[in-house]
Amino acid sequence: MIISASRRTDIPAFYADWFMARLRSGYCLVPNPWNHKQISRVSLAVNDVDAIVFWSKNPAPLIPYVPEIDRLGFQYYFLFTINDYPDDIEHHLPPVTERIGTFCELSSEIGKGRMVWRYDPVIVSRRFDAGFHMRTFENLARQLSGATARVIISIADFYARTERRLSDVEAATGDRFARDPFALPEFGRMIESMAASAAASGMSIQSCAEDNRLEALGIKPGKCIDDVLLMSILNHRVSARRDTGQRQKCLCIESRDIGVNNTCVHGCEYCYATSSRARAERNYESHDPGAPMLYSCPERLEAGSGTGVPEMKTRP
């Protein structure tokens, strides 16, 4: 079983203590994101977990625990997202120079083969035009050169909650976001420039959940949770079965996500997993690091205890 920690929230940044408590306990409880009354018990016993894939914009709080994760016998890699949007887009992130330093520190500790840079999402607007992304990507790639061998990019999708929040940004700033950046005449030049910058910095570049229009511009489709990368880390084969619970164009292999939506307090306006920043902040404030579930109402925790909760131990 592959553990995803997590597409739904930033566990390394905000819930590192909780995560380590769950590793030591050997399990956690996870609510169904569509029906929180349905709660599953997920084994975190080392013999049941092939690997952990961490998703984070700031994994610095987890770094002190990396030696313990190694001693416990877990295999893992990091998907580390670094963009360089201003504070009105990404509200509560450390300065980009600090995040680059964290990336390089972690790479030095665990090896660049376990570090994947995500430049995600690519949002195109009057402020964040082709020139912005060409300059920003090249600058970040140059500073991360030698600390990773792979970068993944993804073009922003305007889901309802993203549309609502970015429309508010437009009203406040006068900016205008491109809902279909592929239609812009400079888009192809931007993508080709990013591919060239990645190559110049010693990185392969892949796309996430995109169609073949990016491949025609030099960026092949990739997998964030990748069986080939995992096999290179684990030295044994894992299932390549596609995760059908993800977006249609997502190529990731099957995993078990242990996060909960509406618990990340980075406050990024483009976030797909947070419907309300205020709600996420309330949930974060009421989080109990000692609880078996990352966040839930007390009655849901009670409902999730005992023999009625299914154990998720099957190895794919």
C-alpha positions in Angstrom: 0.0 0.0 0.0 1.2 3.5 -0.9 0.3 6.2 1.7 -0.3 9.7 0.3 0.3 12.4 2.9 -1.5 14.3 1.5 -3.2 15.7 -1.6 -5.9 17.1 0.8 -3.7 19.1 3.2 -0.1 19.9 4.0 0.7 17.3 6.7 4.4 18.0 6.8 3.9 21.7 7.3 1.0 21.7 9.9 0.5 18.1 11.2 4.0 16.6 11.6 3.5 15.8 15.3 0.2 14.1 14.6 1.7 12.2 11.7 4.6 10.8 13.8 2.2 9.9 16.6 0.2 7.9 14.1 3.3 6.1 12.7 4.3 5.1 16.2 0.7 3.9 16.9 0.6 2.0 13.6 -2.7 3.3 12.3 -4.8 6.3 11.7 -8.5 7.0 11.0 -9.6 8.7 7.8 -13.0 10.0 7.0 -14.5 9.6 3.5 -14.2 13.1 1.9 -17.7 12.8 0.5 -19.3 11.4 3.7 -17.5 12.1 7.0 -19.7 9.5 8.8 -17.9 6.8 6.9 -14.5 6.3 8.6 -11.8 3.9 7.7 -8.9 2.6 9.8 -5.7 2.7 7.7 -2.8 0.6 8.8 0.5 2.5 9.1 2.4 -0.6 10.2 5.7 -0.7 8.4 5.0 -4.2 7.0 1.7 -2.9 5.4 3.2 0.3 3.9 5.3 0.0 0.7 6.1 3.8 0.8 4.9 7.2 1.9 4.6 10.0 -0.6 4.7 13.4 1.1 3.1 16.5 -0.5 4.1 19.8 0.9 4.9 23.5 0.3 6.9 23.7 3.5 8.1 20.4 5.0 10.6 22.0 7.4 8.6 20.9 10.5 8.9 17.3 9.5 12.7 17.4 8.8 13.6 16.8 12.5 11.6 13.6 12.3 13.3 12.2 9.2 15.9 10.1 11.1 13.1 8.5 13.1 11.1 7.7 10.0 14.2 6.0 8.7 14.8 4.1 11.9 11.2 2.9 11.8 11.9 1.4 8.4 9.7 3.4 6.1 10.5 4.3 2.5 9.3 7.7 1.1 9.8 10.6 -1.2 8.7 14.2 -1.2 6.7 16.2 -3.7 7.8 19.7 -2.8 5.8 22.5 -4.4 7.6 25.8 -4.9 6.1 28.7 -6.9 6.9 32.4 -6.3 3.5 34.1 -6.3 2.9 37.2 -4.1 1.2 37.3 -0.7 -2.2 38.0 -2.2 -2.1 34.6 -3.9 -0.1 32.5 -1.4 -0.9 34.1 2.0 1.0 32.1 4.7 4.2 30.7 3.2 7.7 31.4 4.3 9.8 33.5 1.8 10.7 31.7 -1.3 14.4 31.8 -0.4 13.7 30.0 2.8 11.7 27.3 1.0 14.5 26.8 -1.5 16.9 26.4 1.5 14.5 23.8 3.0 14.4 22.0 -0.3 18.2 21.9 -0.5 18.6 20.9 3.1 16.2 18.0 2.8 17.8 16.9 -0.5 21.2 16.8 1.2 19.8 14.6 4.0 17.8 12.1 2.0 19.2 12.4 -1.6 17.9 14.2 -4.7 16.3 11.0 -5.9 13.7 11.3 -3.2 13.0 15.0 -4.0 10.5 16.0 -6.7 9.9 19.7 -7.4 6.4 20.7 -8.3 5.8 24.0 -10.1 2.1 23.9 -9.5 -0.3 25.3 -10.4 0.7 27.5 -13.3 -1.8 30.4 -13.2 -1.6 32.8 -16.1 -2.8 36.4 -15.8 -1.9 40.0 -16.6 0.6 39.9 -13.7 1.6 36.3 -14.1 2.1 36.3 -17.9 4.5 34.2 -20.0 7.4 36.4 -19.1 6.8 36.1 -15.4 6.7 32.3 -15.6 9.7 32.0 -17.9 11.8 34.2 -15.5 10.5 32.6 -12.3 10.8 29.0 -13.4 14.3 29.6 -14.8 15.4 31.2 -11.5 13.9 28.5 -9.3 15.3 25.7 -11.5 18.8 27.3 -11.3 18.7 27.5 -7.5 17.4 23.9 -7.2 19.9 22.5 -9.7 21.6 19.4 -8.1 18.9 19.1 -5.4 16.4 17.2 -7.6 16.3 15.4 -10.9 12.6 15.9 -11.7 10.1 18.8 -11.9 6.4 18.4 -12.5 4.2 21.3 -13.8 0.4 21.6 -13.8 -1.8 24.2 -15.4 -4.4 25.6 -13.0 -8.0 24.2 -13.2 -10.8 26.6 -12.4 -13.0 24.5 -10.2 -15.9 26.3 -8.6 -14.1 27.2 -5.4 -11.0 28.2 -7.3 -13.1 30.4 -9.7 -14.8 32.1 -6.7 -11.6 32.9 -4.9 -9.6 34.0 -7.9 -12.6 36.2 -9.0 -12.3 37.9 -5.7 -8.6 38.5 -6.3 -9.5 40.0 -9.7 -11.9 42.4 -8.1 -9.4 43.4 -5.5 -6.3 43.8 -7.7 -7.6 44.5 -11.2 -5.8 41.4 -12.4 -7.4 39.1 -15.0 -6.8 35.3 -15.0 -6.8 33.3 -18.2 -9.3 30.4 -17.8 -7.8 28.8 -21.0 -4.1 29.8 -21.1 -3.6 27.2 -24.0 -5.4 29.7 -26.2 -2.9 32.5 -25.6 -0.3 33.1 -28.4 2.6 33.2 -25.9 1.7 30.0 -24.1 3.6 27.7 -26.3 6.8 29.8 -26.0 6.4 29.8 -22.3 6.2 26.0 -22.0 9.1 25.5 -24.4 11.2 27.9 -22.3 10.3 26.0 -19.1 11.3 22.7 -20.7 14.7 24.3 -21.8 15.3 25.7 -18.3 14.6 22.3 -16.7 17.0 20.6 -19.0 19.7 23.2 -18.4 19.4 22.6 -14.7 19.7 18.8 -15.0 16.0 18.0 -14.5 13.5 16.0 -16.5 10.2 17.8 -16.8 6.8 16.2 -16.7 3.2 17.4 -16.6 0.5 16.5 -14.1 -3.1 15.6 -15.2 -2.7 17.4 -18.5 -3.6 16.3 -22.1 -1.3 15.9 -25.0 -1.1 19.6 -25.8 1.8 20.0 -23.4 3.5 16.9 -24.9 3.5 18.5 -28.3 5.5 21.4 -26.7 8.1 19.1 -25.2 6.7 18.1 -21.8 5.6 14.5 -21.4 2.8 13.4 -19.1 4.0 12.1 -15.7 2.9 10.7 -12.4 3.2 12.4 -9.1 2.8 9.0 -7.3 5.0 7.1 -9.7 5.6 3.3 -9.7 8.9 3.7 -11.6 10.3 6.2 -9.1 9.1 4.0 -6.2 10.8 1.0 -7.7 14.0 2.9 -7.9 13.8 3.7 -4.2 12.4 0.4 -3.0 14.3 -2.0 -5.3 11.2 -4.1 -5.8 8.2 -3.9 -8.0 5.0 -2.1 -6.9 1.6 -2.2 -8.7 1.3 0.2 -11.6 -2.5 0.1 -11.4 -3.9 3.6 -12.1 -5.7 5.4 -9.3 -9.2 5.7 -10.7 -10.3 7.9 -7.8 -8.3 10.8 -9.2 -9.0 13.3 -12.0 -9.5 11.7 -15.4 -6.2 12.8 -16.8 -4.2 11.9 -13.7 -1.8 9.0 -14.2 -0.9 8.4 -10.6 -0.9 4.8 -9.3 -3.2 3.7 -6.5 -2.5 5.1 -3.0 -4.4 5.7 0.3 -4.7 9.4 1.2 -4.7 10.0 5.0 -5.5 13.8 4.9 -8.7 15.7 5.4 -9.9 18.6 3.3 -10.3 22.1 4.8 -7.4 21.7 7.2 -4.6 23.4 5.3 -3.9 27.0 6.4 -1.4 28.1 3.8 -4.4 30.1 2.4 -3.5 29.7 -1.3 -6.2 31.3 -3.4 -6.0 28.6 -6.1 -6.4 25.6 -3.6 -8.6 22.8 -4.8 -8.9 21.1 -1.3 -10.0 24.1 0.8 -13.5 25.6 0.4 -13.0 28.3 3.0 -9.8 29.7 4.6 -11.7 30.6 7.7 -13.1 27.1 8.0 -9.6 25.6 7.5 -8.2 27.9 10.3 -11.0 26.9 12.7 -10.3 23.2 12.0 -6.6 23.7 12.5 -7.1 25.5 15.8 -9.3 22.6 17.1 -6.9 19.9 15.8 -5.7 17.4 18.5 -2.2 16.0 17.7 -3.0 13.0 19.9 -6.2 12.0 18.1 -6.3 9.1 15.6 -7.9 11.3 13.0 -6.3 14.4 11.6 -9.5 16.4 12.2 -13.1 15.5 13.0 -16.0 16.4 15.3 -15.9 14.4 18.6 -18.9 12.3 17.6 -17.2 11.3 14.4 -14.1 10.2 16.4 -16.4 8.1 18.6 -18.1 6.6 15.5 -14.7 5.7 14.1 -13.6 3.7 17.1 -14.2 0.0 17.8 -14.6 -3.0 15.6 -17.0 -1.4 13.1 -14.2 0.5 11.3 -12.8 -1.5 8.4 -9.0 -2.1 8.4 -7.3 -1.0 5.2 -4.3 -3.4 5.0 -4.4 -4.8 1.4 -1.1 -4.3 -0.4 -1.7 -3.5 -4.1 
